[in-house]
Amino acid sequence: MLGNFSYCNPTKLYFGEDSLQYLNAELPKYGKNVVLIYGGGSIKKNGIYDDVVAYLEAAGKNVAEIPGVMPNPTLDKLYEGIKIARAHKADFLLAVGGGSVCDYAKALAVSVHCKEDPWDKYYLRFEEPDCEILPVGCVLTMVGTGSEMNAGAVITNTAARLKIGHVFADESIMPRFSILNPKFTMTLPHYQMVAGIYDIFSHICEQYFSGDDDNTSDYISEALLRSLIHSSRIANKDPQDYEARSNIMWTATWALNTLISRGKSTDWMVHMLGQAVGACTDATHGMTLAAVSLPYYRYIMPYGLHRFKRFAVNVWGIDPAGKTDEETALEGLKAMEAWMRELGLAMDISVLGANEDMLEQLADATRLLPGGYKALTRDEVIRIFKESLA
């Protein structure tokens, strides 16, 4: 384990088929004025909305709503939410939905009482809040982002074609509680399910493909990856398999609640590349990650060959006997590609709406981060995007 670090995660989790009932225990802890935040309306079709509203009414809450939070929450939507929350004198934000809704709620939590423009302060200057932060609770209906147990919030500025995430340092921005009922995820379309699965996979890989030390976090990552691969194959064939869906949901939370990043460096360039694609095409987040991952990993593999060999052996079960390290590592990436195709993931960015004319624009939208095995240049980013078009 490298360096000195602290670890604290204040989010309380309620997990299982009956977990929604714990709203009875949590809602009385917060003020009367609640803002209920949700997405496109699927929670009204599947009954989750009615159940949540019943708990809010039973707790005597005065409720305002922010519906229509989109898969890539926009800055305009954030400004709209700020107006609603201020007019309602919000005491508490309750997010009911997937990671985008949870992200949006956290961005709103730090923006309602912010005296500056939140985009400039939090997403361009990456400053921390110096104002009152509203408490957030989450009822999760789609897994992938891990937003239910971290302090991250991604917002898209459509005018600037920028999609930027800010992982806040203040622990009070993390949800105070999150309710995880695997059955809530079973109404998702297959496309959204597998996109979420790859988002989980990518979160783990971003933290795994960095560093050279013998780190406990990497052993945990390998176990999470093996569990995810196993359960994803079951869920891909039978999306109603509760055990598989519950394992995927639990893995998603632990993939990005900061545990496996402790004591090591991290990469996050797949997310930077994928977010650029998302900003320019509005494509589903997990699919953008899938489309850029293999070109990126093939490019950086020579710089982190030892880790890619370990990935092949410990995650994919590749036998290294009689093979060079490079041959073993490449077999691991081939096994990863076969699994991705088995799930039906997007394998290139052209199917998501990107084309060669957009390469410069994609590069402009890509933040360059130094944590991985190879710090990319702008020209290398364009090369990787070109390979992602095939």
C-alpha positions as CSV (number, residue, x, y, z in Angstrom):
1,M,0.0,0.0,0.0
2,L,1.4,3.4,-1.0
3,G,1.5,6.6,1.0
4,N,-0.8,7.8,3.8
5,F,-4.5,8.0,3.4
6,S,-7.8,8.3,5.2
7,Y,-11.0,6.4,4.5
8,C,-14.5,7.4,5.6
9,N,-17.8,6.6,3.9
10,P,-20.8,7.9,5.8
11,T,-23.5,6.5,3.5
12,K,-25.8,4.1,5.2
13,L,-27.0,1.3,2.9
14,Y,-30.3,-0.6,3.1
15,F,-30.2,-3.6,0.8
16,G,-32.8,-6.2,-0.3
17,E,-36.4,-6.8,-1.4
18,D,-37.9,-5.0,1.6
19,S,-35.4,-2.1,1.8
20,L,-37.8,0.7,0.8
21,Q,-39.6,0.4,4.1
22,Y,-36.5,2.0,5.8
23,L,-37.7,5.4,4.4
24,N,-39.8,5.3,7.6
25,A,-36.6,5.4,9.7
26,E,-34.8,7.9,7.6
27,L,-37.2,10.6,6.5
28,P,-38.0,11.9,10.1
29,K,-34.3,12.8,10.4
30,Y,-34.6,15.7,7.9
31,G,-36.7,18.8,7.5
32,K,-40.2,19.2,6.2
33,N,-39.5,20.5,2.7
34,V,-38.4,17.6,0.4
35,V,-37.6,17.8,-3.3
36,L,-38.3,14.5,-5.1
37,I,-36.0,14.0,-8.1
38,Y,-36.5,11.4,-10.8
39,G,-36.0,10.7,-14.5
40,G,-38.2,10.1,-17.4
41,G,-41.2,8.7,-15.6
42,S,-40.5,4.9,-15.6
43,I,-40.9,4.9,-11.8
44,K,-44.5,6.0,-12.3
45,K,-45.2,3.0,-14.6
46,N,-43.6,0.4,-12.3
47,G,-45.2,1.7,-9.1
48,I,-42.0,2.9,-7.3
49,Y,-43.2,6.5,-7.5
50,D,-46.4,5.8,-5.7
51,D,-44.7,3.8,-3.0
52,V,-42.1,6.5,-2.4
53,V,-44.8,9.3,-2.3
54,A,-46.8,7.2,0.2
55,Y,-43.8,7.2,2.5
56,L,-43.3,10.9,2.1
57,E,-46.9,11.6,2.9
58,A,-46.9,9.3,5.9
59,A,-43.8,11.3,7.2
60,G,-45.7,14.6,6.7
61,K,-43.4,16.0,4.2
62,N,-44.1,19.0,1.9
63,V,-43.0,17.7,-1.5
64,A,-41.9,19.5,-4.6
65,E,-40.8,17.5,-7.7
66,I,-38.0,17.8,-10.3
67,P,-39.0,15.2,-12.9
68,G,-37.3,14.6,-16.3
69,V,-33.6,14.3,-15.2
70,M,-32.0,12.9,-18.3
71,P,-29.3,10.2,-18.6
72,N,-26.6,12.8,-19.1
73,P,-27.9,15.6,-16.7
74,T,-27.4,18.9,-18.3
75,L,-26.4,22.3,-16.9
76,D,-29.7,23.8,-18.0
77,K,-31.5,21.1,-16.0
78,L,-29.3,21.9,-13.0
79,Y,-30.2,25.6,-13.2
80,E,-33.9,24.6,-13.4
81,G,-33.5,22.5,-10.3
82,I,-31.8,25.3,-8.4
83,K,-34.8,27.5,-9.0
84,I,-37.3,24.8,-7.8
85,A,-35.3,23.9,-4.7
86,R,-34.8,27.6,-3.7
87,A,-38.5,28.4,-4.2
88,H,-39.4,25.3,-2.1
89,K,-36.9,26.2,0.6
90,A,-35.7,22.6,0.4
91,D,-34.4,20.9,3.5
92,F,-33.7,17.5,1.8
93,L,-33.3,16.0,-1.7
94,L,-34.6,12.5,-2.4
95,A,-33.3,11.0,-5.7
96,V,-35.2,8.1,-7.1
97,G,-33.6,6.6,-10.2
98,G,-30.2,5.6,-11.6
99,G,-26.8,7.1,-11.3
100,S,-27.7,10.2,-13.4
101,V,-30.5,11.1,-11.0
102,C,-28.2,10.5,-8.0
103,D,-25.4,12.6,-9.6
104,Y,-27.9,15.4,-10.4
105,A,-29.1,15.4,-6.8
106,K,-25.6,15.8,-5.4
107,A,-24.8,18.6,-7.9
108,L,-28.0,20.3,-6.8
109,A,-27.1,19.8,-3.2
110,V,-23.9,21.9,-3.5
111,S,-25.5,24.5,-5.9
112,V,-28.8,25.6,-4.2
113,H,-27.0,27.9,-1.7
114,C,-24.0,28.6,-3.9
115,K,-23.6,32.3,-4.6
116,E,-21.5,31.7,-7.7
117,D,-22.2,29.9,-11.0
118,P,-21.9,26.2,-10.1
119,W,-20.5,25.3,-13.5
120,D,-17.6,27.8,-13.2
121,K,-17.0,27.0,-9.5
122,Y,-17.3,23.2,-9.4
123,Y,-16.7,22.0,-13.0
124,L,-14.2,24.4,-14.4
125,R,-12.3,25.5,-11.3
126,F,-13.0,22.3,-9.4
127,E,-13.4,24.2,-6.1
128,E,-15.1,22.7,-3.1
129,P,-18.4,24.1,-1.6
130,D,-18.2,27.0,0.8
131,C,-21.9,27.2,1.4
132,E,-24.7,25.1,3.0
133,I,-24.9,21.6,1.5
134,L,-28.4,20.0,1.3
135,P,-28.6,16.4,2.5
136,V,-29.3,13.8,-0.2
137,G,-30.9,10.3,0.0
138,C,-31.1,7.8,-2.9
139,V,-33.5,5.1,-3.9
140,L,-31.6,3.3,-6.6
141,T,-33.4,1.8,-9.7
142,M,-30.5,1.3,-12.0
143,V,-27.0,0.1,-11.2
144,G,-23.6,1.0,-12.7
145,T,-22.4,4.4,-11.5
146,G,-21.9,3.7,-7.8
147,S,-23.2,7.2,-7.3
148,E,-25.3,5.9,-4.4
149,M,-22.2,5.7,-2.1
150,N,-19.8,8.4,-3.3
151,A,-19.4,12.2,-3.7
152,G,-19.2,12.3,-7.5
153,A,-21.5,14.3,-9.8
154,V,-21.2,14.4,-13.5
155,I,-22.9,17.3,-15.4
156,T,-23.0,18.0,-19.2
157,N,-22.8,21.5,-20.6
158,T,-24.5,20.9,-24.0
159,A,-23.6,24.4,-25.3
160,A,-19.8,23.8,-24.7
161,R,-20.0,20.1,-25.5
162,L,-18.3,19.2,-22.3
163,K,-19.2,16.4,-19.9
164,I,-17.3,16.8,-16.6
165,G,-17.4,14.9,-13.3
166,H,-16.4,16.4,-10.0
167,V,-15.6,14.0,-7.1
168,F,-16.1,16.3,-4.2
169,A,-13.8,16.0,-1.1
170,D,-16.5,16.9,1.4
171,E,-18.0,13.7,2.9
172,S,-21.3,15.5,3.6
173,I,-22.0,15.5,-0.2
174,M,-22.2,11.7,-0.1
175,P,-25.8,10.4,0.2
176,R,-26.8,10.1,3.8
177,F,-28.5,6.9,3.0
178,S,-29.2,4.7,-0.1
179,I,-31.9,2.1,-0.6
180,L,-30.8,-0.8,-2.9
181,N,-33.6,-3.1,-3.9
182,P,-32.4,-5.4,-6.8
183,K,-36.0,-5.9,-7.9
184,F,-36.2,-2.3,-8.8
185,T,-33.6,-2.9,-11.5
186,M,-35.4,-5.7,-13.2
187,T,-37.7,-3.6,-15.4
188,L,-34.7,-2.0,-17.2
189,P,-34.3,-2.7,-20.9
190,H,-31.5,-5.2,-21.7
191,Y,-29.4,-2.4,-23.3
192,Q,-29.5,-0.3,-20.1
193,M,-28.7,-3.4,-18.0
194,V,-25.6,-4.3,-19.9
195,A,-24.5,-0.7,-20.2
196,G,-24.6,-0.5,-16.4
197,I,-22.7,-3.7,-16.1
198,Y,-19.9,-2.3,-18.2
199,D,-19.8,0.9,-16.3
200,I,-19.2,-1.2,-13.1
201,F,-16.5,-3.1,-14.9
202,S,-14.8,0.1,-16.1
203,H,-14.9,1.7,-12.7
204,I,-12.9,-1.2,-11.3
205,C,-10.5,-1.3,-14.2
206,E,-9.8,2.4,-13.9
207,Q,-8.5,1.8,-10.4
208,Y,-6.8,-1.5,-11.2
209,F,-4.7,-0.5,-14.2
210,S,-2.3,1.7,-12.3
211,G,0.6,1.4,-9.9
212,D,3.3,-1.2,-9.5
213,D,3.2,-2.1,-5.8
214,D,1.6,-5.1,-4.1
215,N,-1.7,-3.6,-3.0
216,T,-4.6,-5.2,-1.2
217,S,-6.9,-3.0,-3.2
218,D,-5.9,-4.8,-6.4
219,Y,-6.8,-8.2,-5.0
220,I,-10.2,-6.8,-4.0
221,S,-10.6,-5.5,-7.5
222,E,-9.9,-8.9,-9.1
223,A,-12.5,-10.6,-6.9
224,L,-15.1,-7.9,-7.8
225,L,-14.3,-8.3,-11.5
226,R,-14.6,-12.1,-11.3
227,S,-17.9,-11.8,-9.5
228,L,-19.2,-9.3,-12.0
229,I,-18.3,-11.4,-15.0
230,H,-19.9,-14.5,-13.5
231,S,-23.2,-12.7,-12.6
232,S,-23.3,-10.7,-15.8
233,R,-23.4,-13.9,-17.9
234,I,-26.3,-15.2,-15.8
235,A,-28.2,-11.9,-16.0
236,N,-27.6,-11.6,-19.7
237,K,-29.4,-14.9,-20.2
238,D,-32.0,-14.4,-17.5
239,P,-32.5,-10.7,-16.5
240,Q,-35.0,-11.8,-13.8
241,D,-32.4,-13.9,-11.9
242,Y,-32.5,-12.2,-8.5
243,E,-29.2,-13.6,-7.2
244,A,-27.3,-12.4,-10.2
245,R,-28.9,-9.0,-10.2
246,S,-28.4,-8.6,-6.5
247,N,-24.7,-9.5,-6.8
248,I,-24.3,-7.0,-9.7
249,M,-26.0,-4.3,-7.6
250,W,-23.7,-4.9,-4.6
251,T,-20.6,-5.0,-6.8
252,A,-21.5,-1.7,-8.4
253,T,-21.6,0.0,-5.0
254,W,-18.2,-1.3,-3.9
255,A,-16.7,-0.6,-7.3
256,L,-16.8,3.1,-6.8
257,N,-17.3,4.0,-3.1
258,T,-13.6,4.8,-2.9
259,L,-12.6,1.6,-1.1
260,I,-10.5,0.1,-3.9
261,S,-8.7,3.3,-4.7
262,R,-7.1,3.6,-1.3
263,G,-3.3,3.5,-1.1
264,K,-2.8,3.7,-4.9
265,S,-2.8,5.8,-8.0
266,T,-5.8,5.5,-10.4
267,D,-6.2,6.1,-14.2
268,W,-9.7,7.3,-15.4
269,M,-8.7,8.0,-19.0
270,V,-11.3,5.5,-20.3
271,H,-13.9,7.7,-18.6
272,M,-12.4,10.9,-20.0
273,L,-12.5,9.4,-23.5
274,G,-16.0,8.0,-23.0
275,Q,-17.3,11.2,-21.5
276,A,-16.1,13.1,-24.5
277,V,-18.1,10.8,-26.7
278,G,-21.1,11.2,-24.5
279,A,-20.8,15.0,-24.6
280,C,-20.7,15.0,-28.4
281,T,-23.3,12.3,-29.1
282,D,-25.4,12.0,-25.9
283,A,-24.8,8.3,-26.1
284,T,-25.4,6.0,-23.0
285,H,-22.5,6.3,-20.7
286,G,-21.6,2.6,-20.2
287,M,-21.7,2.1,-24.0
288,T,-19.3,5.0,-24.6
289,L,-16.9,3.4,-22.1
290,A,-17.2,0.0,-23.8
291,A,-16.5,1.6,-27.3
292,V,-13.2,3.2,-26.3
293,S,-11.8,0.7,-23.8
294,L,-10.1,-1.9,-25.9
295,P,-8.3,0.6,-28.2
296,Y,-7.1,2.4,-25.1
297,Y,-6.0,-0.7,-23.3
298,R,-4.2,-2.1,-26.3
299,Y,-2.4,1.2,-26.6
300,I,-1.2,1.5,-23.0
301,M,-0.6,-2.3,-22.5
302,P,3.2,-2.1,-23.3
303,Y,3.6,0.5,-20.5
304,G,1.9,-1.6,-17.9
305,L,2.5,-5.1,-19.2
306,H,3.0,-6.7,-15.8
307,R,-0.5,-5.6,-14.7
308,F,-2.2,-6.7,-18.0
309,K,-0.6,-10.1,-17.6
310,R,-1.9,-10.3,-14.1
311,F,-5.4,-9.2,-15.3
312,A,-5.3,-12.0,-17.9
313,V,-4.3,-14.7,-15.4
314,N,-6.2,-13.6,-12.2
315,V,-9.4,-12.3,-13.8
316,W,-9.8,-14.3,-17.1
317,G,-8.0,-17.5,-16.1
318,I,-5.4,-17.4,-18.9
319,D,-2.7,-20.0,-18.5
320,P,0.7,-18.2,-18.9
321,A,2.7,-21.4,-19.4
322,G,4.9,-21.3,-22.5
323,K,3.8,-17.8,-23.4
324,T,5.5,-14.4,-23.3
325,D,4.1,-11.8,-21.0
326,E,2.8,-9.9,-24.0
327,E,1.0,-13.0,-25.4
328,T,-0.6,-13.7,-22.1
329,A,-1.7,-10.1,-21.7
330,L,-3.2,-10.0,-25.3
331,E,-5.1,-13.2,-24.5
332,G,-6.6,-11.5,-21.5
333,L,-7.8,-8.6,-23.7
334,K,-9.2,-11.1,-26.2
335,A,-11.1,-12.8,-23.4
336,M,-12.4,-9.4,-22.3
337,E,-13.5,-8.6,-25.9
338,A,-15.3,-11.9,-26.2
339,W,-17.2,-11.2,-23.0
340,M,-18.2,-7.7,-24.2
341,R,-19.5,-9.1,-27.4
342,E,-21.4,-11.8,-25.5
343,L,-23.2,-9.1,-23.6
344,G,-24.0,-7.1,-26.7
345,L,-22.0,-3.9,-25.8
346,A,-21.1,-1.2,-28.3
347,M,-17.7,-2.0,-29.7
348,D,-16.9,1.2,-31.6
349,I,-18.0,4.8,-31.3
350,S,-19.4,5.0,-34.8
351,V,-22.5,3.0,-33.7
352,L,-23.0,5.7,-31.0
353,G,-23.1,8.5,-33.5
354,A,-19.5,9.5,-33.8
355,N,-17.6,9.9,-37.1
356,E,-14.1,10.8,-38.3
357,D,-15.2,14.5,-38.8
358,M,-15.7,14.7,-35.0
359,L,-12.1,13.6,-34.0
360,E,-10.8,17.1,-33.3
361,Q,-14.0,17.9,-31.4
362,L,-13.7,14.7,-29.4
363,A,-10.1,15.5,-28.5
364,D,-11.1,19.0,-27.4
365,A,-13.6,17.5,-25.1
366,T,-11.2,15.0,-23.5
367,R,-9.5,15.9,-20.2
368,L,-5.9,14.5,-20.0
369,L,-5.2,12.9,-16.6
370,P,-1.8,11.6,-15.5
371,G,-2.6,8.6,-13.3
372,G,-2.3,5.7,-15.7
373,Y,0.6,3.8,-17.1
374,K,0.9,6.2,-20.0
375,A,0.1,10.0,-19.9
376,L,-1.5,10.6,-23.2
377,T,-0.9,13.5,-25.6
378,R,-3.6,15.1,-27.6
379,D,-2.3,13.3,-30.8
380,E,-2.5,10.0,-29.0
381,V,-6.1,10.7,-27.9
382,I,-7.0,11.3,-31.6
383,R,-5.2,8.1,-32.5
384,I,-7.2,6.1,-30.0
385,F,-10.5,7.7,-31.1
386,K,-9.6,6.8,-34.7
387,E,-9.1,3.1,-33.6
388,S,-12.4,3.3,-31.8
389,L,-14.2,4.1,-35.0
390,A,-13.5,0.8,-36.7
